[in-house]
Structure formats: C-alpha cells, structure tokens
Amino acid sequence: RQLSCTPRAMATHILTFHRGQALNKLTRRRASLVVSASSSSDKQVVLVCQNKECKQRGARRTLKCALALAETLNVQVEEQDCFGDCAMGPNISVNEKMFYGCKTPDKIAAAFATVEGIDADAVDEARTAYENSLQ
C-alpha cells in the first residue's frame, strides 16, 4: 500500500495528532514514510482515511464510493492510516485539502470535484451512476 502524495502536509497531520505524546517508534516510522513516499502514477491522488475510528463512522462505504468514482474519473484512490481528525471522520484529503464527515456520495463527490482537471459535470454523472448501482 502506498502512502501519501502530499508529504509535508501528511507528516504535519501525523505529528500534530501526536503532539503532547512521546512519539513512539511506529509514529516516527509513519512520519518518515509519509515524507519520503511519492505517487507512482500521473493520476491525481485522493486519500481516504481507513483508521479504526473512521471505519466505525463508515469509512469502508466511503472508500467503496471513492473507488467507484475514481474508476470513472481516472483518479487514484489510496487508503490513509489517519489524518488526526478522527471525531469528524470519515475524512478525505484532496491536494492537501481536507474534507470531513464524508459519509454520503454527495460529500464524496464534492471532494472529487476539487481534483484538478476534473469537470464538475463528470463528477455528478459518476456519482449518479454509483447511486444507481446501489439500487
């Protein structure tokens, strides 16, 4: 699994989340991986939190919807461990901009609409197609 395409922002999220706590070995490793990781494709990357707290709030459904939209819109979706804003999850990051509480296809589509080079009408069509596939 690849990590973030937004290295500095993700490292800041991780380090800020653990402020006031001694950084354990795993946290330091995550931060260093985020700083050094890069995307292997030319596609824009949308990050979807899959941490325990976000999963309890519906992050699996969010990821499923994001993957469906991404297939239509030629965007890459990656799972992210934690953005540090668990109480507002499930969370999505697009181009270092955070979208909180992405539980519905409308909110997920709103996040995708901010991807550079993606037409808002194409996002709406992809969202509609996804919603129709659920029925």
C-alpha positions as CSV (number, residue, x, y, z in Angstrom):
1,R,0.0,0.0,0.0
2,Q,1.4,3.4,-1.0
3,L,1.3,6.3,1.3
4,S,0.6,10.0,0.7
5,C,1.4,12.1,-2.3
6,T,1.2,15.1,-0.1
7,P,4.3,14.5,2.1
8,R,4.7,17.7,4.1
9,A,1.0,18.0,4.9
10,M,0.6,14.4,5.9
11,A,3.7,14.5,8.2
12,T,2.3,17.6,9.8
13,H,-1.0,15.9,10.4
14,I,0.6,12.9,12.0
15,L,3.0,14.9,14.1
16,T,0.3,17.3,15.2
17,F,-2.0,14.5,16.1
18,H,0.6,13.0,18.4
19,R,1.5,16.4,19.9
20,G,1.9,16.2,23.7
21,Q,2.7,12.5,23.5
22,A,6.1,10.9,23.1
23,L,6.4,9.8,19.6
24,N,6.7,6.0,19.6
25,K,8.7,4.0,17.0
26,L,5.7,3.4,14.8
27,T,4.6,7.0,14.7
28,R,8.2,8.1,13.8
29,R,8.2,5.5,11.1
30,R,4.9,6.6,9.6
31,A,6.0,10.2,9.6
32,S,9.3,9.3,7.8
33,L,7.4,7.1,5.3
34,V,4.9,9.9,4.5
35,V,7.8,12.4,3.9
36,S,9.6,10.1,1.6
37,A,6.7,8.4,-0.2
38,S,5.6,9.5,-3.7
39,S,2.9,8.6,-6.1
40,S,3.9,6.2,-8.8
41,S,1.4,7.4,-11.4
42,D,0.5,10.6,-13.1
43,K,-3.1,10.4,-11.8
44,Q,-4.3,12.8,-9.1
45,V,-4.5,11.1,-5.7
46,V,-7.4,11.1,-3.3
47,L,-6.6,9.8,0.2
48,V,-9.4,8.1,2.3
49,C,-8.8,7.5,6.0
50,Q,-9.2,3.9,7.0
51,N,-8.3,4.1,10.7
52,K,-10.4,2.4,13.3
53,E,-12.4,5.4,14.3
54,C,-13.2,6.4,10.7
55,K,-14.1,2.8,9.9
56,Q,-16.6,2.9,12.8
57,R,-18.1,6.0,11.2
58,G,-18.5,4.5,7.7
59,A,-15.0,4.8,6.1
60,R,-15.4,1.4,4.3
61,R,-18.5,2.7,2.5
62,T,-16.6,6.0,1.8
63,L,-13.7,4.0,0.3
64,K,-16.1,1.9,-1.9
65,C,-17.8,5.0,-3.3
66,A,-14.4,6.8,-3.8
67,L,-13.1,3.8,-5.7
68,A,-16.2,3.7,-7.9
69,L,-15.9,7.5,-8.7
70,A,-12.1,7.2,-9.2
71,E,-12.6,4.4,-11.8
72,T,-14.8,6.7,-13.9
73,L,-12.8,9.9,-13.4
74,N,-9.3,8.5,-13.9
75,V,-8.2,9.4,-10.3
76,Q,-6.1,7.3,-8.0
77,V,-7.6,6.5,-4.5
78,E,-5.3,5.4,-1.7
79,E,-6.0,4.3,1.8
80,Q,-4.5,6.5,4.6
81,D,-3.9,5.4,8.1
82,C,-5.0,8.6,10.0
83,F,-5.3,12.3,9.4
84,G,-5.7,13.0,13.1
85,D,-9.3,14.4,13.0
86,C,-11.0,11.2,14.0
87,A,-14.0,12.8,15.6
88,M,-15.0,14.3,12.2
89,G,-14.5,11.2,10.1
90,P,-14.6,9.6,7.7
91,N,-12.1,12.0,6.2
92,I,-10.8,12.5,2.7
93,S,-7.8,14.5,1.5
94,V,-7.5,16.0,-2.0
95,N,-4.5,18.1,-2.9
96,E,-3.7,18.7,0.8
97,K,-7.3,20.0,1.4
98,M,-9.3,18.0,4.0
99,F,-13.0,17.0,3.7
100,Y,-14.6,15.9,6.9
101,G,-17.6,13.7,7.5
102,C,-17.6,12.2,4.0
103,K,-20.4,9.6,4.6
104,T,-22.6,10.3,1.6
105,P,-22.0,10.1,-2.1
106,D,-22.8,13.8,-2.4
107,K,-20.0,14.8,0.1
108,I,-17.5,12.4,-1.5
109,A,-18.4,13.8,-4.9
110,A,-17.8,17.3,-3.6
111,A,-14.3,16.3,-2.6
112,F,-13.7,14.8,-6.0
113,A,-14.9,18.0,-7.7
114,T,-11.9,19.8,-6.3
115,V,-9.4,17.5,-8.1
116,E,-7.5,19.5,-10.7
117,G,-8.7,18.8,-14.3
118,I,-11.9,17.1,-13.3
119,D,-15.1,18.6,-14.7
120,A,-18.0,19.0,-12.1
121,D,-20.5,17.5,-14.6
122,A,-18.3,14.4,-14.9
123,V,-18.2,14.1,-11.1
124,D,-22.0,14.4,-10.9
125,E,-22.5,11.8,-13.6
126,A,-20.1,9.4,-11.8
127,R,-22.0,10.0,-8.5
128,T,-25.3,9.4,-10.2
129,A,-24.1,6.2,-11.8
130,Y,-22.7,5.0,-8.4
131,E,-26.0,5.7,-6.6
132,N,-27.9,3.9,-9.4
133,S,-25.7,0.9,-9.0
134,L,-26.7,0.6,-5.3
135,Q,-30.4,0.2,-6.2
